[in-house]
């Protein structure tokens, strides 16, 4: 027994210690615990307190470590396609319900108390929390000194308190979603037009039509009626509800509504928040009555929000409140009720001088009712009678002048009206999928809404203003020109009011002026957003040019109207309506300058450009062409369609838009081409795309060329380095091309070889690569073309020409390669050669050859090389070389004509560059053609012509040269088969004919001792010349030459014919006489050397005697054996 008592004492001691400790904790944290669930702890439940839970709450609610309930950030409200969404309050809309913390211990209160726990809960023996005295405590002598207004005078405390409150509140707390706001508007309509009327005045048919028009289901409508009806248990003299059109009726409902009306706690919370947020919005506007659109932080509003938030999250308690009489719900509601009551009695708007008498009467009635209520309610120590003895004493808003209407404060009233107005103006057309206008074309409000607007203190002028926002909302939901035109017409009507009846706008007793200014500002802000990104237009009007033009016009009008209202004193309407109407006929001048639209144009272009480029970021050489391809059509569309909408308001709109594009594009261009030092396919493609873009900009001709993107600045350095590298590449490519060429025809029709084709193909590819960058290089392009052309000319064309000269030896003297030297030998009686005229020519020839072989026992190295080249360089290869050079000349002309890019200056410079090359190659061609003719006669047909012609004297009368001429035929066939054209074959044939005549000249004048002629042979030789002429002219049936022309052959044979006709038919004596006459200064047609050549080839005595005397004569020495021959032909 003693042990049991001892244990009881120990337990009691622990409980006392716990209580003392908790009292200390509550005292030290009174600012945090006020109006939380811990603020109602009393002796009966103090010891059952969960200490761990209390400590967690203190940690989370501490100002040093503020706890923010989870906050969601919803997207901007969007209008569904198949439902009409009403307007909603101007702040951004959160979710349909405010965020609720998962922590059940988050009920907190502002540091400035609005209730006194001691006075409210004295009978419940609540635990005291030390806090500032409340404004409604009837027992405290300092209550008035610690009121809300007195607390606000302490700036430091207010700042700290306000910061703490903001930390505890969710972001954007108290804002309804558009759907919930529409329900709230409809509930307001029911309170005014259903509950506010007697039953016999309610038109259920019209009400049903209105419900359908507002897209409210029958179930919701019936639920609203049920929830908004005054509870029968609360509707008595002691708890009389305020008027239905008063905002305080909603507050009264929150105090008295039956929790059991709702199936779930979630539906209860949704309804409670809707009523609570509307009350919060109205009284927040009341607090900001001087400027209801002021968005600056307000400590009083934050305190009001926190009281609402505490009431809201009371349903997170475990268990949550089960009725409006639950202690925690009632306590928190009373805090809010007293706070709002304090706002009402302090408001100069509600308590104005015009209503003082009515207020006093209502106060007396309320005092009597409150006295009766005080006798029946022991929990409330502040009787209404005592409260109304002095307006400075606290009062509950739900009991303040109970018959007085506390109106929905502006701009909440206009927001509620606009919401329902929208549904009376528009309906959704299921067939077209658009929003159809069903309102009055004269902007009159429907009869269903008229009582609603009157109750909300919305004047006809304000009704007209509210329609502006409805038209904007309709256009946002269904971008159509019709909505913009109605907006403009409505704006015109309001402008007419401003200009002719300004008193309707500027009446200080209404909110028409502030509403119009706010609406005009809202329109301007909406248009700024739209016009700053016109490419976001998703309307049905095609093209959108008209819509953009209309928006610009509305923007100008709304801006000038707002400026007019801002510079016109609102008090000027204090005069009579007639005088005001007559004195205010000042038209609003639309004087917005072109500069006002510059930012719209540049912003629209910038945003659209960013959207296009975003998908390609980061821009590189790989994706730059694709980016440009997608950008070009968008720019054209922008200039033709979108920017054209600004044309009337800014004459330079297209130039401004294109300039902005160029600025943004230039910045990206710099990033793409930065640090690029080599030419790659990706770079070429990117430069080509940049060139196309540059060409497009030049065609627009809207901005100066020096303001175009500096493509050439970035590309020129790359191209310059590339061109320098091309010199090495050209040389390397040429060496490979020439080395691989076999100098055989490409096919039977194409007679040139592969090297020239490959060489020009390589060059054309290079030029094509450069041409792709033409637009980017701009005026630098011709210089790069000339640079590449010069490199190709020097490293390919001229080098090729040199290689052909060296390979064919056509550049070497034919005297060292092909021409024979003179075989003329002195005539002696007893020489080894001419022992007897009767010696056979064959024996003489063999002896001569033996003599020559002995004299050349040691071969000449140069002659060995020449002979080797002659053997390897076939006649066909020589003809192919001719064709190749012809191909080069042809393609040089083609290149100049086709790759001057319509630039006459460039064409002239290319002609000048290649002219010397063309001359050089043409000279090589002439030399090569001559070389081929000489080779055929003096090398290929040497034995049949040089060694055989007239080698068996005396000449007989038979055919002497027919067989010799026929020996040329195989070679001539090769020539014609191997040359590209008949004309070129004839050129070579002419060279052969000339060489053949030279061969005849050789045999007649330099053929040596095996050949001798008599005067009578001249006639035979002349006949042979005619045979040769017929052979080379190849006359047709009409006697017209088809090969070598008659004139050309005669030019070749003329000198030789003179020698035959005028010298060879003369006797030796006469020839000697002519020779002597030349020594005496007498003129002669022939030189001494030619006369000596004829005499050398005579076998008579006078000639031998004469020649013997001239052995040391210099003229003889010039024609003797091994002398160089200077052909007359």
Order of alpha helices (4+ residues) and beta strands (2+ residues): alpha-alpha-alpha-alpha-alpha-alpha-alpha-alpha-alpha-alpha-alpha-alpha-alpha-alpha-alpha-alpha-alpha-beta-beta-alpha-alpha-alpha-alpha-alpha-alpha-alpha-alpha-alpha-alpha-alpha-alpha-alpha-alpha-alpha-alpha-alpha-alpha-alpha-alpha-alpha-alpha-alpha-alpha-alpha-alpha-alpha-alpha-alpha-alpha
